[in-house]
Amino acid sequence: MIWAISVVLALAGLVLLAVAAWRLLGGLNELKSGLGRVQERAGQVQDLQERLNETMAEVQRTTAALPEK
């Protein structure tokens, strides 16, 4: 009888472990997805920074070309 209880408890532990692993894998997949979005946004930020730098350089060239008062 003790062996049967031990087996049942061991199986229940394995089921709980499997459920925990399944949830962990789901969380890891969400994390990968979030990381992909962050990397995409970082690329967009870099593009915007380059455009801003180009605009600032154009403003400085235009300002330098204006006649002084």
CHARMM-style PDB file with segment names, atoms N, HN, CA, C and O in Angstrom:
ATOM      1  N   MET     1       0.818  -1.189   0.000  1.00  0.00      PROA
ATOM      2  CA  MET     1       0.000   0.000   0.000  1.00  0.00      PROA
ATOM      3  C   MET     1       0.866   1.259   0.000  1.00  0.00      PROA
ATOM      4  O   MET     1       0.563   2.234  -0.688  1.00  0.00      PROA
ATOM      5  N   ILE     2       1.944   1.226   0.778  1.00  0.00      PROA
ATOM      6  HN  ILE     2       2.191   0.434   1.337  1.00  0.00      PROA
ATOM      7  CA  ILE     2       2.840   2.374   0.830  1.00  0.00      PROA
ATOM      8  C   ILE     2       3.478   2.596  -0.538  1.00  0.00      PROA
ATOM      9  O   ILE     2       3.674   3.736  -0.959  1.00  0.00      PROA
ATOM     10  N   TRP     3       3.802   1.502  -1.230  1.00  0.00      PROA
ATOM     11  HN  TRP     3       3.643   0.576  -0.888  1.00  0.00      PROA
ATOM     12  CA  TRP     3       4.390   1.620  -2.559  1.00  0.00      PROA
ATOM     13  C   TRP     3       3.419   2.280  -3.522  1.00  0.00      PROA
ATOM     14  O   TRP     3       3.837   3.097  -4.341  1.00  0.00      PROA
ATOM     15  N   ALA     4       2.163   1.957  -3.450  1.00  0.00      PROA
ATOM     16  HN  ALA     4       1.824   1.293  -2.784  1.00  0.00      PROA
ATOM     17  CA  ALA     4       1.158   2.545  -4.337  1.00  0.00      PROA
ATOM     18  C   ALA     4       1.051   4.046  -4.084  1.00  0.00      PROA
ATOM     19  O   ALA     4       0.978   4.835  -5.026  1.00  0.00      PROA
ATOM     20  N   ILE     5       1.042   4.434  -2.821  1.00  0.00      PROA
ATOM     21  HN  ILE     5       1.101   3.793  -2.056  1.00  0.00      PROA
ATOM     22  CA  ILE     5       0.973   5.860  -2.488  1.00  0.00      PROA
ATOM     23  C   ILE     5       2.223   6.580  -2.986  1.00  0.00      PROA
ATOM     24  O   ILE     5       2.130   7.692  -3.506  1.00  0.00      PROA
ATOM     25  N   SER     6       3.374   5.965  -2.832  1.00  0.00      PROA
ATOM     26  HN  SER     6       3.449   5.062  -2.409  1.00  0.00      PROA
ATOM     27  CA  SER     6       4.623   6.559  -3.293  1.00  0.00      PROA
ATOM     28  C   SER     6       4.612   6.751  -4.805  1.00  0.00      PROA
ATOM     29  O   SER     6       5.044   7.785  -5.315  1.00  0.00      PROA
ATOM     30  N   VAL     7       4.112   5.744  -5.511  1.00  0.00      PROA
ATOM     31  HN  VAL     7       3.761   4.904  -5.097  1.00  0.00      PROA
ATOM     32  CA  VAL     7       4.045   5.836  -6.978  1.00  0.00      PROA
ATOM     33  C   VAL     7       3.104   6.958  -7.394  1.00  0.00      PROA
ATOM     34  O   VAL     7       3.420   7.738  -8.293  1.00  0.00      PROA
ATOM     35  N   VAL     8       1.954   7.041  -6.745  1.00  0.00      PROA
ATOM     36  HN  VAL     8       1.697   6.408  -6.014  1.00  0.00      PROA
ATOM     37  CA  VAL     8       0.985   8.086  -7.076  1.00  0.00      PROA
ATOM     38  C   VAL     8       1.583   9.467  -6.799  1.00  0.00      PROA
ATOM     39  O   VAL     8       1.439  10.383  -7.608  1.00  0.00      PROA
ATOM     40  N   LEU     9       2.248   9.610  -5.663  1.00  0.00      PROA
ATOM     41  HN  LEU     9       2.365   8.866  -5.006  1.00  0.00      PROA
ATOM     42  CA  LEU     9       2.872  10.890  -5.349  1.00  0.00      PROA
ATOM     43  C   LEU     9       3.991  11.226  -6.331  1.00  0.00      PROA
ATOM     44  O   LEU     9       4.144  12.381  -6.729  1.00  0.00      PROA
ATOM     45  N   ALA    10       4.754  10.241  -6.712  1.00  0.00      PROA
ATOM     46  HN  ALA    10       4.629   9.303  -6.389  1.00  0.00      PROA
ATOM     47  CA  ALA    10       5.826  10.464  -7.695  1.00  0.00      PROA
ATOM     48  C   ALA    10       5.244  10.887  -9.035  1.00  0.00      PROA
ATOM     49  O   ALA    10       5.768  11.801  -9.673  1.00  0.00      PROA
ATOM     50  N   LEU    11       4.174  10.242  -9.472  1.00  0.00      PROA
ATOM     51  HN  LEU    11       3.748   9.500  -8.954  1.00  0.00      PROA
ATOM     52  CA  LEU    11       3.531  10.610 -10.729  1.00  0.00      PROA
ATOM     53  C   LEU    11       2.948  12.023 -10.648  1.00  0.00      PROA
ATOM     54  O   LEU    11       3.049  12.795 -11.602  1.00  0.00      PROA
ATOM     55  N   ALA    12       2.341  12.356  -9.511  1.00  0.00      PROA
ATOM     56  HN  ALA    12       2.260  11.729  -8.737  1.00  0.00      PROA
ATOM     57  CA  ALA    12       1.804  13.707  -9.342  1.00  0.00      PROA
ATOM     58  C   ALA    12       2.936  14.736  -9.399  1.00  0.00      PROA
ATOM     59  O   ALA    12       2.770  15.809  -9.979  1.00  0.00      PROA
ATOM     60  N   GLY    13       4.074  14.415  -8.806  1.00  0.00      PROA
ATOM     61  HN  GLY    13       4.209  13.544  -8.335  1.00  0.00      PROA
ATOM     62  CA  GLY    13       5.230  15.310  -8.869  1.00  0.00      PROA
ATOM     63  C   GLY    13       5.718  15.493 -10.288  1.00  0.00      PROA
ATOM     64  O   GLY    13       6.077  16.599 -10.692  1.00  0.00      PROA
ATOM     65  N   LEU    14       5.732  14.395 -11.054  1.00  0.00      PROA
ATOM     66  HN  LEU    14       5.441  13.497 -10.726  1.00  0.00      PROA
ATOM     67  CA  LEU    14       6.150  14.483 -12.455  1.00  0.00      PROA
ATOM     68  C   LEU    14       5.184  15.333 -13.267  1.00  0.00      PROA
ATOM     69  O   LEU    14       5.601  16.106 -14.130  1.00  0.00      PROA
ATOM     70  N   VAL    15       3.896  15.188 -12.988  1.00  0.00      PROA
ATOM     71  HN  VAL    15       3.558  14.561 -12.287  1.00  0.00      PROA
ATOM     72  CA  VAL    15       2.900  15.992 -13.699  1.00  0.00      PROA
ATOM     73  C   VAL    15       3.106  17.472 -13.369  1.00  0.00      PROA
ATOM     74  O   VAL    15       3.084  18.317 -14.265  1.00  0.00      PROA
ATOM     75  N   LEU    16       3.304  17.785 -12.095  1.00  0.00      PROA
ATOM     76  HN  LEU    16       3.321  17.100 -11.367  1.00  0.00      PROA
ATOM     77  CA  LEU    16       3.543  19.174 -11.708  1.00  0.00      PROA
ATOM     78  C   LEU    16       4.818  19.718 -12.351  1.00  0.00      PROA
ATOM     79  O   LEU    16       4.861  20.868 -12.790  1.00  0.00      PROA
ATOM     80  N   LEU    17       5.841  18.891 -12.401  1.00  0.00      PROA
ATOM     81  HN  LEU    17       5.806  17.958 -12.045  1.00  0.00      PROA
ATOM     82  CA  LEU    17       7.090  19.304 -13.037  1.00  0.00      PROA
ATOM     83  C   LEU    17       6.883  19.560 -14.526  1.00  0.00      PROA
ATOM     84  O   LEU    17       7.413  20.529 -15.070  1.00  0.00      PROA
ATOM     85  N   ALA    18       6.115  18.696 -15.185  1.00  0.00      PROA
ATOM     86  HN  ALA    18       5.685  17.909 -14.743  1.00  0.00      PROA
ATOM     87  CA  ALA    18       5.838  18.877 -16.612  1.00  0.00      PROA
ATOM     88  C   ALA    18       5.051  20.164 -16.856  1.00  0.00      PROA
ATOM     89  O   ALA    18       5.329  20.898 -17.805  1.00  0.00      PROA
ATOM     90  N   VAL    19       4.070  20.431 -15.998  1.00  0.00      PROA
ATOM     91  HN  VAL    19       3.844  19.835 -15.228  1.00  0.00      PROA
ATOM     92  CA  VAL    19       3.283  21.664 -16.144  1.00  0.00      PROA
ATOM     93  C   VAL    19       4.170  22.887 -15.948  1.00  0.00      PROA
ATOM     94  O   VAL    19       4.064  23.854 -16.702  1.00  0.00      PROA
ATOM     95  N   ALA    20       5.033  22.855 -14.954  1.00  0.00      PROA
ATOM     96  HN  ALA    20       5.119  22.069 -14.341  1.00  0.00      PROA
ATOM     97  CA  ALA    20       5.939  23.976 -14.700  1.00  0.00      PROA
ATOM     98  C   ALA    20       6.878  24.193 -15.886  1.00  0.00      PROA
ATOM     99  O   ALA    20       7.133  25.331 -16.280  1.00  0.00      PROA
ATOM    100  N   ALA    21       7.388  23.107 -16.450  1.00  0.00      PROA
ATOM    101  HN  ALA    21       7.181  22.183 -16.130  1.00  0.00      PROA
ATOM    102  CA  ALA    21       8.277  23.207 -17.610  1.00  0.00      PROA
ATOM    103  C   ALA    21       7.527  23.790 -18.803  1.00  0.00      PROA
ATOM    104  O   ALA    21       8.066  24.620 -19.536  1.00  0.00      PROA
ATOM    105  N   TRP    22       6.298  23.360 -18.992  1.00  0.00      PROA
ATOM    106  HN  TRP    22       5.861  22.686 -18.397  1.00  0.00      PROA
ATOM    107  CA  TRP    22       5.477  23.855 -20.113  1.00  0.00      PROA
ATOM    108  C   TRP    22       5.262  25.366 -19.973  1.00  0.00      PROA
ATOM    109  O   TRP    22       5.379  26.108 -20.948  1.00  0.00      PROA
ATOM    110  N   ARG    23       4.945  25.815 -18.752  1.00  0.00      PROA
ATOM    111  HN  ARG    23       4.850  25.212 -17.960  1.00  0.00      PROA
ATOM    112  CA  ARG    23       4.734  27.238 -18.514  1.00  0.00      PROA
ATOM    113  C   ARG    23       6.032  28.021 -18.700  1.00  0.00      PROA
ATOM    114  O   ARG    23       6.018  29.138 -19.217  1.00  0.00      PROA
ATOM    115  N   LEU    24       7.135  27.444 -18.285  1.00  0.00      PROA
ATOM    116  HN  LEU    24       7.146  26.537 -17.864  1.00  0.00      PROA
ATOM    117  CA  LEU    24       8.429  28.099 -18.455  1.00  0.00      PROA
ATOM    118  C   LEU    24       8.757  28.269 -19.933  1.00  0.00      PROA
ATOM    119  O   LEU    24       9.227  29.327 -20.352  1.00  0.00      PROA
ATOM    120  N   LEU    25       8.510  27.235 -20.712  1.00  0.00      PROA
ATOM    121  HN  LEU    25       8.128  26.376 -20.371  1.00  0.00      PROA
ATOM    122  CA  LEU    25       8.762  27.334 -22.153  1.00  0.00      PROA
ATOM    123  C   LEU    25       7.872  28.393 -22.792  1.00  0.00      PROA
ATOM    124  O   LEU    25       8.311  29.130 -23.675  1.00  0.00      PROA
ATOM    125  N   GLY    26       6.623  28.468 -22.346  1.00  0.00      PROA
ATOM    126  HN  GLY    26       6.266  27.869 -21.629  1.00  0.00      PROA
ATOM    127  CA  GLY    26       5.732  29.512 -22.859  1.00  0.00      PROA
ATOM    128  C   GLY    26       6.261  30.896 -22.525  1.00  0.00      PROA
ATOM    129  O   GLY    26       6.227  31.799 -23.361  1.00  0.00      PROA
ATOM    130  N   GLY    27       6.747  31.062 -21.310  1.00  0.00      PROA
ATOM    131  HN  GLY    27       6.775  30.329 -20.630  1.00  0.00      PROA
ATOM    132  CA  GLY    27       7.328  32.342 -20.919  1.00  0.00      PROA
ATOM    133  C   GLY    27       8.571  32.684 -21.719  1.00  0.00      PROA
ATOM    134  O   GLY    27       8.787  33.842 -22.077  1.00  0.00      PROA
ATOM    135  N   LEU    28       9.386  31.682 -21.999  1.00  0.00      PROA
ATOM    136  HN  LEU    28       9.210  30.741 -21.708  1.00  0.00      PROA
ATOM    137  CA  LEU    28      10.586  31.911 -22.805  1.00  0.00      PROA
ATOM    138  C   LEU    28      10.213  32.331 -24.222  1.00  0.00      PROA
ATOM    139  O   LEU    28      10.863  33.201 -24.803  1.00  0.00      PROA
ATOM    140  N   ASN    29       9.179  31.723 -24.779  1.00  0.00      PROA
ATOM    141  HN  ASN    29       8.651  31.017 -24.307  1.00  0.00      PROA
ATOM    142  CA  ASN    29       8.742  32.109 -26.122  1.00  0.00      PROA
ATOM    143  C   ASN    29       8.234  33.549 -26.134  1.00  0.00      PROA
ATOM    144  O   ASN    29       8.499  34.286 -27.084  1.00  0.00      PROA
ATOM    145  N   GLU    30       7.518  33.956 -25.104  1.00  0.00      PROA
ATOM    146  HN  GLU    30       7.303  33.358 -24.333  1.00  0.00      PROA
ATOM    147  CA  GLU    30       7.066  35.342 -25.008  1.00  0.00      PROA
ATOM    148  C   GLU    30       8.257  36.284 -24.877  1.00  0.00      PROA
ATOM    149  O   GLU    30       8.266  37.369 -25.457  1.00  0.00      PROA
ATOM    150  N   LEU    31       9.252  35.866 -24.117  1.00  0.00      PROA
ATOM    151  HN  LEU    31       9.244  34.984 -23.646  1.00  0.00      PROA
ATOM    152  CA  LEU    31      10.449  36.679 -23.946  1.00  0.00      PROA
ATOM    153  C   LEU    31      11.184  36.849 -25.270  1.00  0.00      PROA
ATOM    154  O   LEU    31      11.650  37.944 -25.583  1.00  0.00      PROA
ATOM    155  N   LYS    32      11.291  35.780 -26.047  1.00  0.00      PROA
ATOM    156  HN  LYS    32      10.912  34.890 -25.793  1.00  0.00      PROA
ATOM    157  CA  LYS    32      11.929  35.866 -27.367  1.00  0.00      PROA
ATOM    158  C   LYS    32      11.173  36.836 -28.261  1.00  0.00      PROA
ATOM    159  O   LYS    32      11.776  37.639 -28.973  1.00  0.00      PROA
ATOM    160  N   SER    33       9.854  36.755 -28.218  1.00  0.00      PROA
ATOM    161  HN  SER    33       9.364  36.102 -27.640  1.00  0.00      PROA
ATOM    162  CA  SER    33       9.030  37.644 -29.030  1.00  0.00      PROA
ATOM    163  C   SER    33       9.242  39.091 -28.604  1.00  0.00      PROA
ATOM    164  O   SER    33       9.382  39.979 -29.445  1.00  0.00      PROA
ATOM    165  N   GLY    34       9.266  39.323 -27.302  1.00  0.00      PROA
ATOM    166  HN  GLY    34       9.153  38.602 -26.619  1.00  0.00      PROA
ATOM    167  CA  GLY    34       9.499  40.672 -26.791  1.00  0.00      PROA
ATOM    168  C   GLY    34      10.879  41.187 -27.164  1.00  0.00      PROA
ATOM    169  O   GLY    34      11.038  42.361 -27.498  1.00  0.00      PROA
ATOM    170  N   LEU    35      11.868  40.319 -27.108  1.00  0.00      PROA
ATOM    171  HN  LEU    35      11.739  39.365 -26.837  1.00  0.00      PROA
ATOM    172  CA  LEU    35      13.224  40.702 -27.466  1.00  0.00      PROA
ATOM    173  C   LEU    35      13.295  41.079 -28.943  1.00  0.00      PROA
ATOM    174  O   LEU    35      13.978  42.033 -29.314  1.00  0.00      PROA
ATOM    175  N   GLY    36      12.592  40.333 -29.774  1.00  0.00      PROA
ATOM    176  HN  GLY    36      12.037  39.558 -29.473  1.00  0.00      PROA
ATOM    177  CA  GLY    36      12.549  40.661 -31.198  1.00  0.00      PROA
ATOM    178  C   GLY    36      11.957  42.043 -31.432  1.00  0.00      PROA
ATOM    179  O   GLY    36      12.452  42.807 -32.261  1.00  0.00      PROA
ATOM    180  N   ARG    37      10.893  42.360 -30.699  1.00  0.00      PROA
ATOM    181  HN  ARG    37      10.490  41.739 -30.026  1.00  0.00      PROA
ATOM    182  CA  ARG    37      10.279  43.685 -30.834  1.00  0.00      PROA
ATOM    183  C   ARG    37      11.235  44.773 -30.352  1.00  0.00      PROA
ATOM    184  O   ARG    37      11.321  45.840 -30.961  1.00  0.00      PROA
ATOM    185  N   VAL    38      11.951  44.509 -29.264  1.00  0.00      PROA
ATOM    186  HN  VAL    38      11.881  43.643 -28.769  1.00  0.00      PROA
ATOM    187  CA  VAL    38      12.906  45.492 -28.748  1.00  0.00      PROA
ATOM    188  C   VAL    38      14.013  45.734 -29.769  1.00  0.00      PROA
ATOM    189  O   VAL    38      14.407  46.877 -30.000  1.00  0.00      PROA
ATOM    190  N   GLN    39      14.510  44.677 -30.372  1.00  0.00      PROA
ATOM    191  HN  GLN    39      14.190  43.748 -30.185  1.00  0.00      PROA
ATOM    192  CA  GLN    39      15.573  44.824 -31.368  1.00  0.00      PROA
ATOM    193  C   GLN    39      15.068  45.597 -32.589  1.00  0.00      PROA
ATOM    194  O   GLN    39      15.794  46.408 -33.164  1.00  0.00      PROA
ATOM    195  N   GLU    40      13.827  45.340 -32.972  1.00  0.00      PROA
ATOM    196  HN  GLU    40      13.237  44.682 -32.504  1.00  0.00      PROA
ATOM    197  CA  GLU    40      13.239  46.066 -34.099  1.00  0.00      PROA
ATOM    198  C   GLU    40      13.129  47.557 -33.761  1.00  0.00      PROA
ATOM    199  O   GLU    40      13.455  48.416 -34.580  1.00  0.00      PROA
ATOM    200  N   ARG    41      12.667  47.846 -32.552  1.00  0.00      PROA
ATOM    201  HN  ARG    41      12.402  47.149 -31.886  1.00  0.00      PROA
ATOM    202  CA  ARG    41      12.553  49.249 -32.127  1.00  0.00      PROA
ATOM    203  C   ARG    41      13.922  49.910 -32.047  1.00  0.00      PROA
ATOM    204  O   ARG    41      14.062  51.084 -32.389  1.00  0.00      PROA
ATOM    205  N   ALA    42      14.921  49.180 -31.603  1.00  0.00      PROA
ATOM    206  HN  ALA    42      14.807  48.226 -31.325  1.00  0.00      PROA
ATOM    207  CA  ALA    42      16.271  49.736 -31.524  1.00  0.00      PROA
ATOM    208  C   ALA    42      16.767  50.103 -32.921  1.00  0.00      PROA
ATOM    209  O   ALA    42      17.428  51.126 -33.096  1.00  0.00      PROA
ATOM    210  N   GLY    43      16.454  49.282 -33.904  1.00  0.00      PROA
ATOM    211  HN  GLY    43      15.917  48.451 -33.762  1.00  0.00      PROA
ATOM    212  CA  GLY    43      16.816  49.601 -35.280  1.00  0.00      PROA
ATOM    213  C   GLY    43      16.103  50.849 -35.761  1.00  0.00      PROA
ATOM    214  O   GLY    43      16.695  51.684 -36.446  1.00  0.00      PROA
ATOM    215  N   GLN    44      14.829  50.979 -35.404  1.00  0.00      PROA
ATOM    216  HN  GLN    44      14.348  50.301 -34.848  1.00  0.00      PROA
ATOM    217  CA  GLN    44      14.081  52.180 -35.787  1.00  0.00      PROA
ATOM    218  C   GLN    44      14.665  53.415 -35.117  1.00  0.00      PROA
ATOM    219  O   GLN    44      14.762  54.472 -35.741  1.00  0.00      PROA
ATOM    220  N   VAL    45      15.051  53.292 -33.863  1.00  0.00      PROA
ATOM    221  HN  VAL    45      14.972  52.434 -33.357  1.00  0.00      PROA
ATOM    222  CA  VAL    45      15.653  54.420 -33.148  1.00  0.00      PROA
ATOM    223  C   VAL    45      16.954  54.836 -33.819  1.00  0.00      PROA
ATOM    224  O   VAL    45      17.233  56.025 -33.969  1.00  0.00      PROA
ATOM    225  N   GLN    46      17.734  53.863 -34.215  1.00  0.00      PROA
ATOM    226  HN  GLN    46      17.507  52.897 -34.093  1.00  0.00      PROA
ATOM    227  CA  GLN    46      19.001  54.179 -34.878  1.00  0.00      PROA
ATOM    228  C   GLN    46      18.746  54.907 -36.193  1.00  0.00      PROA
ATOM    229  O   GLN    46      19.436  55.877 -36.507  1.00  0.00      PROA
ATOM    230  N   ASP    47      17.763  54.451 -36.961  1.00  0.00      PROA
ATOM    231  HN  ASP    47      17.202  53.664 -36.706  1.00  0.00      PROA
ATOM    232  CA  ASP    47      17.425  55.125 -38.215  1.00  0.00      PROA
ATOM    233  C   ASP    47      16.974  56.568 -37.953  1.00  0.00      PROA
ATOM    234  O   ASP    47      17.383  57.494 -38.653  1.00  0.00      PROA
ATOM    235  N   LEU    48      16.132  56.739 -36.942  1.00  0.00      PROA
ATOM    236  HN  LEU    48      15.800  55.987 -36.373  1.00  0.00      PROA
ATOM    237  CA  LEU    48      15.664  58.085 -36.614  1.00  0.00      PROA
ATOM    238  C   LEU    48      16.807  58.978 -36.147  1.00  0.00      PROA
ATOM    239  O   LEU    48      16.835  60.168 -36.459  1.00  0.00      PROA
ATOM    240  N   GLN    49      17.744  58.411 -35.405  1.00  0.00      PROA
ATOM    241  HN  GLN    49      17.722  57.444 -35.151  1.00  0.00      PROA
ATOM    242  CA  GLN    49      18.904  59.183 -34.955  1.00  0.00      PROA
ATOM    243  C   GLN    49      19.736  59.641 -36.137  1.00  0.00      PROA
ATOM    244  O   GLN    49      20.200  60.781 -36.168  1.00  0.00      PROA
ATOM    245  N   GLU    50      19.929  58.762 -37.110  1.00  0.00      PROA
ATOM    246  HN  GLU    50      19.552  57.836 -37.085  1.00  0.00      PROA
ATOM    247  CA  GLU    50      20.691  59.131 -38.306  1.00  0.00      PROA
ATOM    248  C   GLU    50      19.982  60.241 -39.086  1.00  0.00      PROA
ATOM    249  O   GLU    50      20.614  61.184 -39.562  1.00  0.00      PROA
ATOM    250  N   ARG    51      18.661  60.111 -39.206  1.00  0.00      PROA
ATOM    251  HN  ARG    51      18.147  59.345 -38.819  1.00  0.00      PROA
ATOM    252  CA  ARG    51      17.892  61.150 -39.909  1.00  0.00      PROA
ATOM    253  C   ARG    51      17.969  62.479 -39.167  1.00  0.00      PROA
ATOM    254  O   ARG    51      18.095  63.533 -39.791  1.00  0.00      PROA
ATOM    255  N   LEU    52      17.895  62.434 -37.842  1.00  0.00      PROA
ATOM    256  HN  LEU    52      17.793  61.577 -37.335  1.00  0.00      PROA
ATOM    257  CA  LEU    52      17.998  63.648 -37.040  1.00  0.00      PROA
ATOM    258  C   LEU    52      19.366  64.294 -37.217  1.00  0.00      PROA
ATOM    259  O   LEU    52      19.466  65.514 -37.354  1.00  0.00      PROA
ATOM    260  N   ASN    53      20.411  63.489 -37.215  1.00  0.00      PROA
ATOM    261  HN  ASN    53      20.330  62.499 -37.104  1.00  0.00      PROA
ATOM    262  CA  ASN    53      21.764  64.024 -37.404  1.00  0.00      PROA
ATOM    263  C   ASN    53      21.896  64.678 -38.773  1.00  0.00      PROA
ATOM    264  O   ASN    53      22.501  65.743 -38.896  1.00  0.00      PROA
ATOM    265  N   GLU    54      21.333  64.048 -39.805  1.00  0.00      PROA
ATOM    266  HN  GLU    54      20.842  63.183 -39.705  1.00  0.00      PROA
ATOM    267  CA  GLU    54      21.378  64.628 -41.145  1.00  0.00      PROA
ATOM    268  C   GLU    54      20.605  65.946 -41.186  1.00  0.00      PROA
ATOM    269  O   GLU    54      21.051  66.908 -41.811  1.00  0.00      PROA
ATOM    270  N   THR    55      19.463  65.991 -40.529  1.00  0.00      PROA
ATOM    271  HN  THR    55      19.101  65.209 -40.021  1.00  0.00      PROA
ATOM    272  CA  THR    55      18.661  67.210 -40.498  1.00  0.00      PROA
ATOM    273  C   THR    55      19.405  68.318 -39.766  1.00  0.00      PROA
ATOM    274  O   THR    55      19.414  69.466 -40.210  1.00  0.00      PROA
ATOM    275  N   MET    56      20.029  67.970 -38.639  1.00  0.00      PROA
ATOM    276  HN  MET    56      20.021  67.038 -38.278  1.00  0.00      PROA
ATOM    277  CA  MET    56      20.791  68.964 -37.893  1.00  0.00      PROA
ATOM    278  C   MET    56      21.964  69.498 -38.715  1.00  0.00      PROA
ATOM    279  O   MET    56      22.261  70.692 -38.671  1.00  0.00      PROA
ATOM    280  N   ALA    57      22.620  68.632 -39.452  1.00  0.00      PROA
ATOM    281  HN  ALA    57      22.379  67.662 -39.488  1.00  0.00      PROA
ATOM    282  CA  ALA    57      23.735  69.073 -40.295  1.00  0.00      PROA
ATOM    283  C   ALA    57      23.215  70.013 -41.387  1.00  0.00      PROA
ATOM    284  O   ALA    57      23.862  71.010 -41.710  1.00  0.00      PROA
ATOM    285  N   GLU    58      22.066  69.699 -41.945  1.00  0.00      PROA
ATOM    286  HN  GLU    58      21.541  68.890 -41.683  1.00  0.00      PROA
ATOM    287  CA  GLU    58      21.473  70.567 -42.968  1.00  0.00      PROA
ATOM    288  C   GLU    58      21.100  71.923 -42.377  1.00  0.00      PROA
ATOM    289  O   GLU    58      21.312  72.957 -43.010  1.00  0.00      PROA
ATOM    290  N   VAL    59      20.547  71.921 -41.170  1.00  0.00      PROA
ATOM    291  HN  VAL    59      20.375  71.081 -40.656  1.00  0.00      PROA
ATOM    292  CA  VAL    59      20.197  73.177 -40.499  1.00  0.00      PROA
ATOM    293  C   VAL    59      21.451  74.015 -40.259  1.00  0.00      PROA
ATOM    294  O   VAL    59      21.444  75.227 -40.476  1.00  0.00      PROA
ATOM    295  N   GLN    60      22.514  73.374 -39.818  1.00  0.00      PROA
ATOM    296  HN  GLN    60      22.520  72.390 -39.642  1.00  0.00      PROA
ATOM    297  CA  GLN    60      23.753  74.103 -39.564  1.00  0.00      PROA
ATOM    298  C   GLN    60      24.323  74.676 -40.851  1.00  0.00      PROA
ATOM    299  O   GLN    60      24.822  75.801 -40.860  1.00  0.00      PROA
ATOM    300  N   ARG    61      24.256  73.908 -41.949  1.00  0.00      PROA
ATOM    301  HN  ARG    61      23.851  72.994 -41.942  1.00  0.00      PROA
ATOM    302  CA  ARG    61      24.760  74.426 -43.244  1.00  0.00      PROA
ATOM    303  C   ARG    61      23.904  75.598 -43.701  1.00  0.00      PROA
ATOM    304  O   ARG    61      24.428  76.603 -44.181  1.00  0.00      PROA
ATOM    305  N   THR    62      22.599  75.472 -43.556  1.00  0.00      PROA
ATOM    306  HN  THR    62      22.173  74.655 -43.166  1.00  0.00      PROA
ATOM    307  CA  THR    62      21.701  76.551 -43.985  1.00  0.00      PROA
ATOM    308  C   THR    62      21.901  77.787 -43.127  1.00  0.00      PROA
ATOM    309  O   THR    62      21.925  78.906 -43.640  1.00  0.00      PROA
ATOM    310  N   THR    63      22.041  77.593 -41.840  1.00  0.00      PROA
ATOM    311  HN  THR    63      22.021  76.684 -41.424  1.00  0.00      PROA
ATOM    312  CA  THR    63      22.254  78.718 -40.921  1.00  0.00      PROA
ATOM    313  C   THR    63      23.570  79.409 -41.232  1.00  0.00      PROA
ATOM    314  O   THR    63      23.644  80.637 -41.200  1.00  0.00      PROA
ATOM    315  N   ALA    64      24.598  78.648 -41.529  1.00  0.00      PROA
ATOM    316  HN  ALA    64      24.537  77.650 -41.555  1.00  0.00      PROA
ATOM    317  CA  ALA    64      25.895  79.233 -41.836  1.00  0.00      PROA
ATOM    318  C   ALA    64      25.852  80.016 -43.146  1.00  0.00      PROA
ATOM    319  O   ALA    64      26.611  80.970 -43.320  1.00  0.00      PROA
ATOM    320  N   ALA    65      24.975  79.625 -44.066  1.00  0.00      PROA
ATOM    321  HN  ALA    65      24.359  78.851 -43.925  1.00  0.00      PROA
ATOM    322  CA  ALA    65      24.901  80.297 -45.359  1.00  0.00      PROA
ATOM    323  C   ALA    65      24.068  81.572 -45.300  1.00  0.00      PROA
ATOM    324  O   ALA    65      24.125  82.372 -46.234  1.00  0.00      PROA
ATOM    325  N   LEU    66      23.309  81.787 -44.254  1.00  0.00      PROA
ATOM    326  HN  LEU    66      23.262  81.138 -43.495  1.00  0.00      PROA
ATOM    327  CA  LEU    66      22.484  82.993 -44.131  1.00  0.00      PROA
ATOM    328  C   LEU    66      23.380  84.204 -43.902  1.00  0.00      PROA
ATOM    329  O   LEU    66      24.395  84.122 -43.210  1.00  0.00      PROA
ATOM    330  N   PRO    67      22.990  85.316 -44.489  1.00  0.00      PROA
ATOM    331  CA  PRO    67      23.785  86.540 -44.234  1.00  0.00      PROA
ATOM    332  C   PRO    67      23.580  87.018 -42.799  1.00  0.00      PROA
ATOM    333  O   PRO    67      22.490  86.901 -42.238  1.00  0.00      PROA
ATOM    334  N   GLU    68      24.632  87.548 -42.229  1.00  0.00      PROA
ATOM    335  HN  GLU    68      25.517  87.643 -42.685  1.00  0.00      PROA
ATOM    336  CA  GLU    68      24.535  88.042 -40.846  1.00  0.00      PROA
ATOM    337  C   GLU    68      23.868  89.408 -40.860  1.00  0.00      PROA
ATOM    338  O   GLU    68      23.989  90.166 -41.822  1.00  0.00      PROA
ATOM    339  N   LYS    69      23.165  89.708 -39.777  1.00  0.00      PROA
ATOM    340  HN  LYS    69      23.067  89.092 -38.995  1.00  0.00      PROA
ATOM    341  CA  LYS    69      22.469  90.992 -39.689  1.00  0.00      PROA
ATOM    342  C   LYS    69      23.348  92.047 -39.111  1.00  0.00      PROA
ATOM    343  OT1 LYS    69      22.924  93.193 -38.964  1.00  0.00      PROA
TER     344      LYS     69
END
